[in-house]
Amino acid sequence: MFKTVFILIFCIISFDVLKAQDNPANALNMDGGTTLNVLYRNDQSGKIYANTRGFGFLYRRGKHITAKTRSYYEIDFQSLKHPKEVKISGSAVDKKRFIYGKINQVFLIRGAVGMQNVLYAKADNKAVEVRYSYSIGPTLAFAKPYYVQVYRAQNNTGGQISPDVVKFDSESFTQDSVVGRGSFSDGLAETKIYPGASAKFNLSFEYAPYTNLIRAIETGISLDYFPKALPIMARNPKENLIVTFHVGFVFGSKWY
């Protein structure tokens, strides 16, 4: 389910951004993106990023307020891992690697509104423009129970011991008793939602050769707070505040 949603949203965002770039009436405009003193009031972009706890993608839609200031809204989807996760090769037939101690597989969906300001403007089309931005908004964490394959003393009709797919339980299973992970669909119906809030601060370096395009490297810090603590790993504290550092590639277009 989550993988399907991830791929679907990514395809829609990519198509929307690329369509705007290829539309002569919007993206190219009359100056062909070669004039620095032209103000494009609208823009949209996508961002693929990795952070210290996972990876994700983002869609952003912005509008200029002044020549150096713009407001925007964004939505992004991200996986969330625990710092102590270690993948172990399983001995089950399908050889699926598993993470011993993981109790929930977590994904985040964030929505936010923010402001972006220019620190150093481009002197020419080959220069780099430096910007900073900040945003705040709601976030939802989807925690799906982590299922693993374990052997039990039960034989099937063929006389072979077959693994059972069960929810991970640190009190019942040792590392040696787990032989692989379950499929992604196992436990979907048991997914719990943890509402929270997020805030971000970004620093971006815009290097597009044309002023009507967006090509940038963006880095920054994100803070996610959940009133109800989020459980990810067994025998580790549940987390209310999650701080991550990210870096990503931003691509998009601008128009009048």
PyMOL commands that set and color helices and strands:
alter all, ss='L'
color gray80, all
select helices_A, chain A and resi 2-22+24-28+188-190
alter helices_A, ss='H'
color red, helices_A
select strands_A, chain A and resi 42-51+54-64+69-80+87-88+98-99+104-120+129-145+147-150+164-167+178-181+192-206+213-230+239-255
alter strands_A, ss='S'
color yellow, strands_A
deselect
rebuild
show_as cartoon
